[in-house]
């Protein structure tokens, strides 16, 4: 008896391959079926899932979830999630791991207690090291379903590397996250072919952020456990790190130059002040009988000058108007003290240029 062609198993498989090849079944944060969500009346595009309720305002998530960069509202409304769910529409399952010490020192949020996302559960790996079991989460899902990687299973797959009759899949963890590309497409039973990661990411599934300034979580994969450090960065990460070091050195040099210039400017050339005392201008001492003697002014500078080896400063320059009356011909000072008077006469320089002794009358 004749049977239709499409009722045979082989024909059915051919039809399935023809209709699905080249399409991925990936969906980032897939929305739950309509029976499990409720549209927000004030913002119809907002669908509150898993028993959440539409509220006016902005959602506030615990600080340990900040690294997820979750959307907090839509048109001024958000979904108030039930316990065990977070996210813009409360579609992300979350489980808190208590008494966890394995999240340090790679913990980007600074907390020892961390969360497991997307339905993953806490697992004790020994020595009090509690992590999220992403492997079990992925095994429990369909081969073509979204896979997860990362310390908290927070990174969703963006490409699947295994070829199957229904398209691309990842039955054996053959997937990449953060827009990494599969190094090659493999069969379902083949091991993971690894990923070519974008700048700033590394790891078997591109789940490790390599940027030294990033605050995203670090993976518990092989690369991290081997302690690669800076050597595990991608080329882009190393280049960025080098630029930052060069910029820091340039800034320090600039600050040093500015400080040195300011100090040099503040010092500057200093003028030397010359103090002249009464003794320098020839003021004498008062005798017991009330008389006083005065000696000729002295030069306070020594050394050779411009005129015959004498100093450029002479006696005439040092006398003040209040003490002496100077004349081109004679220097005479008169003082009247009761019955006594005295006169000081300074003779002209002789022909050899020497001064004569003053005469007191």
FIPALO-404788 format. One record per residue (C-alpha): x, y, z; residue in one letter. Coordinates in pm, 1 decimal, decimal comma. Layout:
BEGIN
{{X; Y; Z}; "A"}
...
***
This chain:
BEGIN
{{0,0; 0,0; 0,0}; "X"}
{{129,9; 342,0; -97,2}; "X"}
{{211,6; 588,2; 179,5}; "X"}
{{263,2; 962,3; 154,5}; "X"}
{{627,6; 1059,1; 134,1}; "X"}
{{625,8; 1293,9; 431,5}; "X"}
{{502,7; 1027,6; 672,4}; "X"}
{{834,5; 842,3; 670,0}; "X"}
{{1086,0; 929,2; 944,8}; "X"}
{{1361,4; 1013,2; 694,3}; "X"}
{{1140,4; 1251,1; 500,4}; "X"}
{{1028,6; 1418,6; 818,4}; "X"}
{{1389,3; 1475,3; 919,9}; "X"}
{{1464,1; 1627,9; 579,2}; "X"}
{{1173,9; 1867,5; 616,2}; "X"}
{{1290,2; 1971,1; 961,8}; "X"}
{{1647,6; 2033,4; 842,3}; "X"}
{{1526,7; 2235,0; 543,3}; "X"}
{{1306,5; 2453,9; 757,2}; "X"}
{{1549,2; 2523,2; 1043,4}; "X"}
{{1902,0; 2518,3; 903,7}; "X"}
{{2082,9; 2849,0; 948,8}; "X"}
{{1864,8; 2975,6; 1232,6}; "X"}
{{1965,1; 2986,6; 1596,3}; "X"}
{{1723,1; 2918,4; 1875,4}; "X"}
{{1898,8; 3175,9; 2099,2}; "X"}
{{1695,1; 3431,8; 2285,9}; "X"}
{{1840,9; 3672,9; 2537,8}; "X"}
{{1625,3; 3663,5; 2849,1}; "X"}
{{1336,7; 3493,2; 2664,1}; "X"}
{{998,0; 3612,7; 2776,4}; "X"}
{{779,0; 3358,3; 2952,7}; "X"}
{{461,0; 3228,8; 2792,9}; "X"}
{{165,4; 3470,7; 2808,8}; "X"}
{{6,7; 3267,4; 3086,7}; "X"}
{{302,4; 3356,6; 3311,1}; "X"}
{{317,3; 3731,9; 3257,0}; "X"}
{{89,0; 4029,6; 3289,7}; "X"}
{{108,4; 4343,1; 3076,5}; "X"}
{{140,7; 4669,5; 3265,2}; "X"}
{{-174,3; 4879,6; 3191,7}; "X"}
{{17,7; 5208,8; 3203,3}; "X"}
{{306,6; 5074,7; 2989,2}; "X"}
{{177,2; 4790,7; 2766,8}; "X"}
{{525,8; 4706,2; 2640,0}; "X"}
{{627,5; 4618,2; 2996,6}; "X"}
{{541,4; 4257,1; 3078,7}; "X"}
{{574,2; 4157,8; 3442,1}; "X"}
{{652,3; 3786,4; 3474,0}; "X"}
{{664,3; 3526,6; 3748,3}; "X"}
{{401,2; 3687,6; 3968,8}; "X"}
{{554,0; 4035,7; 3960,7}; "X"}
{{337,0; 4346,6; 3978,4}; "X"}
{{358,4; 4666,1; 3772,8}; "X"}
{{460,0; 4968,3; 3981,9}; "X"}
{{520,8; 5334,7; 3907,1}; "X"}
{{877,9; 5453,8; 3962,1}; "X"}
{{1225,5; 5304,4; 3927,0}; "X"}
{{1334,5; 4957,0; 4034,2}; "X"}
{{1606,5; 4923,1; 4296,1}; "X"}
{{1816,0; 4606,7; 4296,1}; "X"}
{{2063,5; 4492,2; 4558,8}; "X"}
{{2415,6; 4631,7; 4505,6}; "X"}
{{2551,4; 4280,8; 4444,9}; "X"}
{{2350,3; 4275,5; 4121,0}; "X"}
{{2493,3; 4605,9; 3991,5}; "X"}
{{2741,6; 4428,6; 3762,7}; "X"}
{{2446,6; 4302,8; 3554,9}; "X"}
{{2357,0; 4661,1; 3454,7}; "X"}
{{1988,7; 4577,3; 3476,6}; "X"}
{{1728,2; 4806,8; 3325,3}; "X"}
{{1535,9; 4977,1; 3606,0}; "X"}
{{1217,1; 5106,9; 3441,4}; "X"}
{{1020,5; 5149,2; 3120,0}; "X"}
{{817,2; 5465,4; 3064,7}; "X"}
{{839,6; 5538,4; 3436,2}; "X"}
{{713,9; 5194,9; 3545,9}; "X"}
{{883,8; 4875,5; 3662,8}; "X"}
{{798,8; 4523,9; 3772,7}; "X"}
{{815,6; 4451,8; 4143,1}; "X"}
{{960,6; 4100,2; 4154,0}; "X"}
{{876,8; 3811,4; 4379,5}; "X"}
{{1153,8; 3651,2; 4585,5}; "X"}
{{1387,0; 3448,1; 4368,1}; "X"}
{{1359,2; 3672,2; 4060,4}; "X"}
{{1522,5; 3994,4; 3944,8}; "X"}
{{1543,7; 4190,1; 3621,6}; "X"}
{{1350,3; 4447,3; 3425,8}; "X"}
{{1057,3; 4207,8; 3384,4}; "X"}
{{1153,2; 3968,2; 3666,0}; "X"}
{{1261,3; 3697,0; 3422,0}; "X"}
{{1599,3; 3617,1; 3582,5}; "X"}
{{1599,7; 3348,6; 3848,2}; "X"}
{{1840,7; 3416,0; 4132,1}; "X"}
{{1965,1; 3210,5; 4426,5}; "X"}
{{2190,2; 3352,0; 4698,6}; "X"}
{{2484,7; 3139,9; 4810,9}; "X"}
{{2553,7; 3168,7; 5182,9}; "X"}
{{2886,5; 3116,6; 5360,5}; "X"}
{{3070,8; 3155,4; 5032,6}; "X"}
{{3442,7; 3225,5; 5051,9}; "X"}
{{3527,4; 3132,3; 4695,7}; "X"}
{{3424,7; 3466,8; 4553,0}; "X"}
{{3733,1; 3640,0; 4690,5}; "X"}
{{3973,4; 3777,6; 4572,1}; "X"}
{{3815,8; 3788,7; 4225,2}; "X"}
{{3488,1; 3922,7; 4362,6}; "X"}
{{3420,5; 4250,2; 4172,8}; "X"}
{{3138,5; 4357,7; 4404,0}; "X"}
{{3334,8; 4325,0; 4726,5}; "X"}
{{3092,1; 4082,0; 4891,1}; "X"}
{{3152,4; 3724,1; 4995,3}; "X"}
{{2790,0; 3623,0; 4956,4}; "X"}
{{2702,3; 3610,2; 4589,3}; "X"}
{{2414,9; 3499,6; 4370,3}; "X"}
{{2358,5; 3234,3; 4106,5}; "X"}
{{2154,7; 3344,8; 3805,7}; "X"}
{{1925,2; 3197,3; 3540,2}; "X"}
{{1826,7; 2894,4; 3743,5}; "X"}
{{2175,3; 2780,0; 3842,8}; "X"}
{{2226,3; 2656,8; 4197,9}; "X"}
{{2499,2; 2695,5; 4457,8}; "X"}
{{2749,3; 2410,7; 4473,4}; "X"}
{{3023,1; 2348,3; 4728,6}; "X"}
{{3347,6; 2266,8; 4547,4}; "X"}
{{3534,9; 2193,9; 4871,0}; "X"}
{{3726,9; 2402,8; 5127,0}; "X"}
{{3422,0; 2621,1; 5173,4}; "X"}
{{3446,6; 2729,4; 4810,9}; "X"}
{{3086,2; 2774,3; 4699,0}; "X"}
{{3021,3; 2846,9; 4333,1}; "X"}
{{2735,8; 2837,3; 4086,3}; "X"}
{{2690,0; 2512,4; 3895,0}; "X"}
{{2657,2; 2629,7; 3534,7}; "X"}
{{2735,8; 2285,5; 3392,6}; "X"}
{{2431,3; 2126,5; 3549,0}; "X"}
{{2216,2; 2418,8; 3438,3}; "X"}
{{2327,1; 2373,1; 3077,5}; "X"}
{{2285,6; 1994,9; 3084,4}; "X"}
{{1930,3; 2029,3; 3210,9}; "X"}
{{1836,5; 2255,4; 2920,8}; "X"}
{{1768,1; 2154,9; 2561,2}; "X"}
{{2071,2; 2133,3; 2326,6}; "X"}
{{1955,4; 2437,6; 2133,2}; "X"}
{{1853,0; 2640,1; 2440,0}; "X"}
{{2043,2; 2938,7; 2575,5}; "X"}
{{2355,3; 2836,0; 2767,7}; "X"}
{{2528,2; 3021,4; 3049,7}; "X"}
{{2883,7; 3067,6; 3174,5}; "X"}
{{3068,3; 3272,5; 3434,1}; "X"}
{{3125,8; 3258,7; 3805,0}; "X"}
{{2757,5; 3328,1; 3867,6}; "X"}
{{2627,5; 3187,8; 3536,4}; "X"}
{{2550,7; 3546,3; 3440,0}; "X"}
{{2681,6; 3539,8; 3080,5}; "X"}
{{2436,8; 3415,1; 2817,0}; "X"}
{{2544,6; 3234,8; 2502,7}; "X"}
{{2552,9; 3446,3; 2188,2}; "X"}
{{2657,8; 3167,4; 1949,9}; "X"}
{{2638,6; 2786,7; 1949,5}; "X"}
{{2914,4; 2580,8; 1792,5}; "X"}
{{2766,8; 2230,6; 1736,1}; "X"}
{{2591,2; 2137,4; 1413,2}; "X"}
{{2282,7; 1918,7; 1444,0}; "X"}
{{1979,2; 1820,0; 1238,7}; "X"}
{{1786,9; 2110,0; 1389,8}; "X"}
{{2054,4; 2373,8; 1336,1}; "X"}
{{2312,3; 2498,2; 1582,2}; "X"}
{{2321,1; 2365,0; 1937,1}; "X"}
{{2549,1; 2312,8; 2234,8}; "X"}
{{2484,9; 1973,3; 2393,7}; "X"}
{{2841,6; 1958,5; 2524,7}; "X"}
{{2903,4; 2321,7; 2626,7}; "X"}
{{3001,6; 2418,1; 2271,6}; "X"}
{{2906,6; 2785,6; 2290,2}; "X"}
{{3048,2; 3138,0; 2318,2}; "X"}
{{2929,0; 3439,0; 2516,9}; "X"}
{{2977,6; 3816,0; 2483,8}; "X"}
{{2965,4; 3796,1; 2103,7}; "X"}
{{3267,0; 3567,7; 2074,2}; "X"}
{{3284,5; 3345,4; 1765,6}; "X"}
{{3329,6; 2970,2; 1755,4}; "X"}
{{3673,4; 2881,6; 1620,3}; "X"}
{{3502,3; 2615,3; 1414,1}; "X"}
{{3173,7; 2431,4; 1391,8}; "X"}
{{3182,1; 2081,0; 1533,3}; "X"}
{{2952,3; 1782,1; 1558,9}; "X"}
{{2732,1; 1727,3; 1860,0}; "X"}
{{2963,6; 1478,9; 2030,0}; "X"}
{{3285,0; 1676,0; 1971,2}; "X"}
{{3451,7; 1877,5; 2248,1}; "X"}
{{3416,9; 2252,5; 2268,4}; "X"}
{{3627,4; 2414,4; 1990,2}; "X"}
{{3694,2; 2728,6; 2199,7}; "X"}
{{3609,3; 3083,7; 2097,4}; "X"}
{{3771,0; 3383,1; 1931,8}; "X"}
{{3681,2; 3652,9; 2182,4}; "X"}
{{3631,3; 4022,6; 2130,6}; "X"}
{{3872,1; 4270,7; 2286,8}; "X"}
{{3834,6; 4278,2; 2662,1}; "X"}
{{3716,6; 3918,7; 2697,6}; "X"}
{{3887,5; 3583,0; 2736,1}; "X"}
{{3816,6; 3229,4; 2860,1}; "X"}
{{3680,6; 2913,4; 2703,1}; "X"}
{{3345,6; 3081,9; 2646,7}; "X"}
{{3463,2; 3449,8; 2650,0}; "X"}
{{3315,9; 3479,1; 2998,3}; "X"}
{{3620,9; 3641,6; 3162,9}; "X"}
{{3653,9; 4017,7; 3134,0}; "X"}
{{4021,3; 4091,3; 3072,9}; "X"}
{{4007,9; 4468,1; 3121,6}; "X"}
{{4202,9; 4542,4; 3443,0}; "X"}
{{3960,3; 4821,7; 3531,3}; "X"}
{{3643,9; 4621,2; 3479,3}; "X"}
{{3410,7; 4536,8; 3766,0}; "X"}
{{3237,6; 4246,6; 3599,0}; "X"}
{{3269,9; 3902,4; 3749,9}; "X"}
{{3561,9; 3671,4; 3678,2}; "X"}
{{3525,5; 3313,3; 3565,7}; "X"}
{{3621,5; 3003,4; 3757,8}; "X"}
{{3759,1; 2856,5; 3433,9}; "X"}
{{4101,2; 2718,0; 3354,5}; "X"}
{{4264,6; 3044,1; 3249,2}; "X"}
{{4181,7; 3215,5; 3575,3}; "X"}
{{4270,5; 2916,2; 3793,3}; "X"}
{{4614,1; 2907,3; 3630,1}; "X"}
{{4673,3; 3266,4; 3739,5}; "X"}
{{4737,8; 3425,5; 3403,5}; "X"}
{{4696,2; 3780,8; 3536,5}; "X"}
{{4797,2; 4050,7; 3288,1}; "X"}
{{4944,0; 3789,5; 3052,9}; "X"}
{{4592,4; 3653,5; 3003,7}; "X"}
{{4467,0; 3978,7; 2854,8}; "X"}
{{4370,7; 4011,8; 2494,7}; "X"}
{{4580,9; 4231,5; 2266,1}; "X"}
{{4337,0; 4517,9; 2309,1}; "X"}
{{4355,8; 4492,1; 2687,0}; "X"}
{{4735,8; 4499,6; 2682,6}; "X"}
{{4741,3; 4801,7; 2452,4}; "X"}
{{4496,3; 4986,8; 2675,1}; "X"}
{{4701,9; 4902,3; 2983,0}; "X"}
{{5018,7; 5034,8; 2813,5}; "X"}
{{4849,3; 5360,8; 2713,3}; "X"}
{{4729,5; 5416,1; 3069,1}; "X"}
{{5078,9; 5362,7; 3210,0}; "X"}
{{5231,1; 5604,8; 2956,8}; "X"}
{{4967,9; 5868,0; 3033,3}; "X"}
{{5028,7; 5833,1; 3406,6}; "X"}
{{5405,3; 5878,4; 3365,3}; "X"}
{{5350,3; 6184,9; 3143,1}; "X"}
{{5122,8; 6344,0; 3403,5}; "X"}
{{5378,9; 6287,7; 3680,1}; "X"}
{{5656,7; 6441,1; 3469,3}; "X"}
{{5439,1; 6743,5; 3390,7}; "X"}
{{5364,4; 6800,6; 3758,7}; "X"}
{{5735,3; 6779,5; 3845,1}; "X"}
{{5825,5; 7037,8; 3577,6}; "X"}
{{5557,6; 7280,5; 3699,0}; "X"}
{{5671,5; 7252,3; 4060,7}; "X"}
{{6035,7; 7308,0; 3965,6}; "X"}
{{5948,2; 7613,4; 3753,3}; "X"}
{{5745,2; 7766,5; 4036,0}; "X"}
{{6026,2; 7717,0; 4288,1}; "X"}
{{6279,8; 7869,9; 4050,8}; "X"}
{{6052,0; 8167,4; 3984,9}; "X"}
{{5996,1; 8234,5; 4355,0}; "X"}
{{6368,0; 8241,5; 4427,8}; "X"}
{{6462,1; 8499,1; 4162,6}; "X"}
{{6754,3; 8745,8; 4180,1}; "X"}
{{6782,8; 8900,7; 4524,8}; "X"}
{{6910,2; 9255,1; 4579,5}; "X"}
{{7181,9; 9297,3; 4841,9}; "X"}
{{7114,5; 9565,4; 5097,4}; "X"}
{{7412,8; 9757,1; 5232,6}; "X"}
{{7382,8; 9883,6; 5591,2}; "X"}
{{7574,1; 10190,9; 5693,4}; "X"}
{{7633,0; 10267,2; 6065,2}; "X"}
{{7726,5; 10588,8; 6239,5}; "X"}
{{8084,2; 10468,1; 6271,2}; "X"}
{{8100,5; 10418,4; 5894,0}; "X"}
{{8029,2; 10786,0; 5830,5}; "X"}
{{8280,0; 10905,2; 6093,7}; "X"}
{{8060,4; 10993,0; 6391,2}; "X"}
{{8281,2; 11029,4; 6701,0}; "X"}
{{8219,5; 10976,5; 7066,7}; "X"}
{{8116,2; 11245,0; 7315,7}; "X"}
{{8395,3; 11327,9; 7563,1}; "X"}
{{8352,8; 11379,4; 7935,6}; "X"}
{{8360,4; 11760,7; 7897,4}; "X"}
{{8071,6; 11753,0; 7650,0}; "X"}
{{8283,0; 11795,3; 7339,1}; "X"}
{{8264,0; 11560,7; 7049,8}; "X"}
{{8507,2; 11449,1; 6788,9}; "X"}
{{8423,4; 11335,5; 6441,5}; "X"}
{{8644,1; 11153,7; 6202,4}; "X"}
{{8629,5; 11175,1; 5825,9}; "X"}
{{8386,6; 10939,3; 5655,4}; "X"}
{{8519,8; 10598,6; 5569,7}; "X"}
{{8455,5; 10396,5; 5261,3}; "X"}
{{8259,6; 10084,0; 5344,7}; "X"}
{{8366,2; 9915,1; 5028,0}; "X"}
{{8711,5; 9788,9; 4955,9}; "X"}
{{8866,1; 9675,9; 4635,8}; "X"}
{{8964,0; 9835,9; 4313,3}; "X"}
{{8738,4; 10085,8; 4143,9}; "X"}
{{8741,5; 10269,3; 3820,2}; "X"}
{{8968,4; 10556,7; 3932,2}; "X"}
{{9325,0; 10472,9; 4019,9}; "X"}
{{9249,7; 10155,7; 4213,4}; "X"}
{{9017,2; 10334,8; 4459,4}; "X"}
{{8663,8; 10219,4; 4531,5}; "X"}
{{8385,0; 10355,4; 4320,1}; "X"}
{{8225,7; 10484,7; 4644,6}; "X"}
{{8400,6; 10789,2; 4802,6}; "X"}
{{8361,6; 10976,3; 5131,0}; "X"}
{{8135,9; 11238,9; 4980,8}; "X"}
{{7879,9; 10982,8; 4871,9}; "X"}
{{7828,2; 10841,7; 5222,6}; "X"}
{{7755,3; 11159,6; 5418,7}; "X"}
{{7394,6; 11248,2; 5489,0}; "X"}
{{7244,5; 11595,2; 5452,8}; "X"}
{{7147,6; 11605,1; 5822,3}; "X"}
{{7499,9; 11536,2; 5956,8}; "X"}
{{7739,1; 11708,7; 5713,0}; "X"}
{{7727,6; 11996,3; 5468,3}; "X"}
{{7941,6; 11904,0; 5173,6}; "X"}
{{8107,3; 12150,1; 4949,4}; "X"}
{{8317,8; 12106,9; 4638,6}; "X"}
{{8605,3; 12293,1; 4808,2}; "X"}
{{8573,8; 12211,4; 5181,0}; "X"}
{{8378,1; 11989,1; 5417,7}; "X"}
{{8298,4; 12193,0; 5725,5}; "X"}
{{8077,5; 12093,1; 6017,1}; "X"}
{{7999,2; 12340,0; 6289,7}; "X"}
{{7856,7; 12261,0; 6623,6}; "X"}
{{7785,3; 12510,0; 6904,7}; "X"}
{{7786,7; 12352,2; 7251,4}; "X"}
{{7775,0; 12631,4; 7507,8}; "X"}
{{8117,9; 12799,2; 7528,6}; "X"}
{{8298,2; 12546,3; 7307,0}; "X"}
{{8306,0; 12535,2; 6929,0}; "X"}
{{8492,2; 12324,6; 6692,5}; "X"}
{{8535,3; 12310,7; 6319,1}; "X"}
{{8629,9; 12018,0; 6109,7}; "X"}
{{8803,8; 12097,7; 5788,2}; "X"}
{{8878,0; 11845,6; 5524,6}; "X"}
{{9149,7; 11948,7; 5282,9}; "X"}
{{9150,0; 11884,2; 4915,8}; "X"}
{{9313,3; 11582,4; 4772,5}; "X"}
{{9676,8; 11643,2; 4687,8}; "X"}
{{9820,8; 11592,8; 4348,2}; "X"}
{{9897,7; 11223,5; 4415,3}; "X"}
{{9531,1; 11160,9; 4500,4}; "X"}
{{9577,5; 11111,7; 4880,2}; "X"}
{{9365,7; 11285,4; 5144,7}; "X"}
{{9519,8; 11498,3; 5420,3}; "X"}
{{9430,2; 11461,4; 5788,1}; "X"}
{{9137,6; 11673,1; 5908,9}; "X"}
{{9225,4; 11974,1; 6128,6}; "X"}
{{9027,2; 12059,5; 6440,8}; "X"}
{{9026,6; 12432,9; 6540,7}; "X"}
***
